[in-house]
Amino acid sequence: MARTSGLQAFTVQEATNFEAYTSWNHQTTDVSGDSIDDGITATYITAANPAKKVVIYSRGGAVDAGDSITLTINGESGTGKPIIIDGENLPFTITGLTITSLSFTIPDADTTADEVIDILSFH
């Protein structure tokens, strides 16, 4: 079977199985300072523009190993729903879901370093 280039190169089944992306977005969030950064939201992930894959990473490994990042995916924040990641375990990839919203909190008590979290979303 001959393949064409562009969006038409993928079958409906490949696209349905999250094997094809039509666009991507990048967001940088500064989480420096002596505070608990609360309610940081992935701007480009919405119900109208759901993500098929998300990669969360820290540029240069600037997030402290002791910082725990709590993710809330698709508004799910009930008991047992949030995902908690230790800062040393970045990058972190979420795939296999239709993600319509993503937010996170990170306690940050270290004021001596610049800490930046990047969110790369594939739609």
N, C-alpha and C positions, 0 to 999 in steps of 0.2 A: 504494500500500500504506500503510495507516494505521499509525502508530507508537504504541506505548504508552509509558508512563514506567516508570522503574525498571529492574531487571536484565532484565526480559522485553522491553525495547525493542530489544535487540540480537539479531541472528540468531546461530546457532552459528558460522557462518563469520566474522562480524565479530569475535566473541570469540576465535576460533582465530587470527585474523590480528593479534592484539594491538591491536585497535581499541577494546576495551572493558575497563574496570577495575572490579573489585568493591570494592576498598578501597585505602587508602594509609596509609603510616607515615612518621614523621619522626624522625630521630636526630641529636643534636648531639654532636660529639666535640671536646674541647679538645686541641689539639696544641701548646700553648705549652710552653716550657721548653728547656733546653739539652741535648737528647738526641735519639736516634732513636726516634720513636714506632713501635713494631713490633706487628704483629698486631692492628691495630684492625679489629674485625669489625662488619659491619652486623647488628645484633641481630635485626631484624624479617624478614630475608631468610633463609629456611630451605627445606629440601626439602619440608616440609609446607606452607609458605607462600611459594612462589616469586614473584619479581617479574617483571613484564613490561617495566617501564621503571624506570630509576634515574637520578636527577639528583644530581650531586655538586657542591656549591657552597661558597664561602667567604663568610660573612656580612661585608659591608662590604669585601670584597677584602683581608682581613687576612693571607692566606697570601702569603709572599714570592715574588717572581717567580723567584728562584733555587732554591726548594724543588721537588724532583721527587717527585711522588706516584706510587707503584707500586701498581697495582691487581692483584688476583688474583681472577678470576671463576671460579666453580664449581670451586675447588680447583686450577685449572690454573696451574702455576708452572714448568713446564719451559722449556727454551730457546725463546725466541721467543714465549712465551705471555703474560707479564705486559704490561700496558699502562702506559706511563710518561707522566705528564702534568706539564708544567711548571706551577707555581702560578699563573702569569699567564694560563693557558688555561682557568681555571674560569669559568663552570660547564661541566661535562662531562656529557653524557647518553649512557646506554647503553640501546638499545632493539632489538627484533627477536630477543631471546634469552629463553629461560626461565632466569632467574638463581636458582640455588638456594643460592648462598653468594657473599659479597663481602667481601674484606678488603683493607686497604691499609697501606703503610708510608710514612712521610714523615720525611726527615732534617730536623731543626729546630734550627739553631744560634743563632737570634735570640731572645734572652730579653727583648728590649725591647718586644715587642708581643704582644698577646693574639691567638692564632690559633685559629680555630674552623672546623671543617669540618662541613657539614650534609649528610645523606644523606636524600633524599626518594625513597621507593620506592612504586611503583604495582603493585598485585597484581590 
